[in-house]
Amino acid sequence: MTHLLVHLVKEIFILGPVFLHNMFPLERFMGVLKKYVHNHARPEGSIAKGYGTEEVIEFCVDFIPDLDSIGVLESRHEGRLSGKGTLGRKTYIGTDDDYFNKAHYTVLQNFSLVDPYIETHKDLLRSEFPGKTEAWITRKHMETFGGWLRKKCQGDESIHEQLYLLAMQPSWHIITYKGYEINGNIFYIVAQDKRSTNQNSGVRIDATDPNGNKQTYYGRIDEIWELEYAPTLKIPLFKCQWVKVTRGGVTVDNEYGMTTVDLSNIGYKDEPFVLVKDVNQVFYVNDMSTKPKRGKNDNDSTKEPKRHIVLSGKRVIVGIEDKSDMSEDYEKDDRILPFKVNKDPSILVNDEDTPWLRRDHNQGTYVKKKFTAVPT
């Protein structure tokens, strides 16, 4: 082996780098081919048949849904940006209850293929109930639109395939999770948050109210659902407790610009669901200025503040699916500023020796330091 080192430099000059002419990859591949030999009288035929069989199987696997071929292990972060359930997967049967219909309606109203049918159904309700208010028409539309669309599209072969799957309603076997990852954020339900050291149940969404005005709604995740319309069409949703935008639910501090919410002021119970891909993560920090004061005979020191300050969450996508801090979508989400001060809080330094000295009282004496040069 010592003599071999003498010839390495010469071989590199003649053949090039070692990885271009070493035999280890070929020897490993020969080990794979030897496993195909089941008839030692015809080793070449066994190798050809085994190799061809493996190629056919790998080709067919690409067309079988929900089946992964044997190969390099999938990263545990795979699917974190597009969305995947990570914690507490369960299945239960939603027997056409009220929440099931509301979840189905939330999915329908967020697909552009369904938009023409929404206006058509509302016009039918207005003609059928001419004396009802627009608010009543909207509630009736939300309750009956799913069944009406199913009858409308049933048997119609001219409509889009995806529209047909949506109209036929999802499976009653609803998949639920306690944790979900999407867009680089980790979301938990409120029950899981109480058992965790981190807070991951806060969400916000920018939507349009019935009057056409854009509003930002804040809430917490109560449940995580996944509706299955087809093996290739699964829609995840968050069932949330939303805070009322009015009546003190959401306020913005005039002096510092902080957004505060009252998590006990719950509203919008008719529309609890929202698509997972449409929300952003927020954190709720206790606003200690709203904590109830203790009385003389009050021994309860565990009272929580009435309001919470809203802070934006940070997406963690660096290193996931080849994302880096230089990627375009690294700062794609709209962040909420923690506060905004209109006044300049900095101290203006003037020509005085002590601009920070208080002059609103005569207590104490300021002595100016004197420096004496010591001869050397």
C-alpha positions, 0 to 999 in steps of 0.5 A, a space after each residue: 500500500 505504501 508503494 501505491 502512493 508513488 503512482 497516485 499523482 501519475 494516475 491523476 495526470 493520466 486519468 483525471 480525478 479519482 471519482 471519475 475512474 474509481 470502481 466503487 460505484 460499479 461494484 455497488 451496482 453489481 451488488 444490486 444486480 446480483 440480487 436479481 439472480 434467482 436462476 443460477 443457470 441463467 444469471 443474465 436472463 434473471 438480471 434482465 428480467 429483475 431490472 425490467 420488473 423494477 423499472 415497470 413498478 417504479 413507472 406505475 407507482 407515479 400514477 397511484 395516488 397516496 403511494 410513495 416509492 422506496 427511495 431517499 427518505 422524505 424530509 420531516 419539513 416536506 409540505 410545511 409550506 403547502 400545508 400538512 397536519 402534524 399533531 393529533 390526527 383523528 377522524 369522526 363522522 359529521 352527520 350533516 350537522 350545522 357546523 358541517 354545512 358552514 364548513 362546506 359553505 366556506 369552501 364553496 364561497 372561496 372558489 371562483 368557479 362557484 361565484 356565478 352560482 352564488 348570485 343566481 341563488 341569491 336572486 332566486 331567494 329575493 324573488 321567492 321571498 320579496 318582503 325579506 331583508 338583505 340580512 335574512 336573504 344572506 342567512 338563508 343563502 348560507 343555509 341552503 346554498 350547498 343543497 341547491 348547488 348539488 341539485 343544480 350540478 347533479 347530472 350536468 356533464 358540461 361543468 368543470 370537474 372540480 366544480 362537480 366535486 365541490 357541488 357533490 359535498 365532502 365526505 362525512 368522515 372529517 379529519 381533525 388535527 391539533 396542530 397544522 403547519 403551512 406557509 412556514 407557520 405552526 398552528 395549534 388549537 387552543 386546547 393544545 396551546 394550554 398544554 404547550 409552552 408556546 402560543 400558536 393559536 392566534 390568527 388574523 385574516 383580512 376580509 371584506 365585511 357585508 358593507 364592502 369595507 376591508 377589515 382585519 379580524 382577529 381570533 383563536 383556533 378552536 378546531 382544525 378540520 380537513 374536508 375530503 371532496 376527492 382523494 386529490 382534493 382535500 381542503 383544510 379549514 380553521 374553526 375559530 373564535 373571532 373577536 368582534 371588531 366593534 364594541 370594544 373588541 378591537 381597538 387601536 391606541 391613539 398615542 402609540 398605535 398598538 392594536 389591542 383585543 378583548 378575547 372574551 368579546 366573541 362574535 361572528 358565530 355564524 361564520 367560524 370557518 376560514 381557509 387555512 391558506 388565508 390566515 396569518 399568525 399573531 401572538 396575544 401579549 397581556 396588556 398589564 395596564 388593563 389588569 384589574 386592581 386588587 382590593 383590600 380584601 381581594 386575595 386573588 392575584 391570578 386575575 388576567 388582564 382584560 385586553 391583549 396586545 397583538 403582535 405578528 408571528 414570524 414565518 420560519 421557512 429558511 432551509 425548507 424546500 430550498 428556501 433562504 433569507 434571500 428568497 422572494 417570499 421570505 418577507 412576503 407576509 404583511 406584518 403588524 407593527 408592534 407600536 407606532 409613536 408619532 412623537 420623537 422620543 429621543 432627547 435633544 442634546 443642546 449646548 449645555 453641559 448637563 442637558 439631562 439635569 432636572 430643573 423642576 426642583 431644588 433638591 440636591 446639588 450638582 457639582 461640576 467635575 474639575 480636572 487637574 493636570 498633573 505634571 509628569 
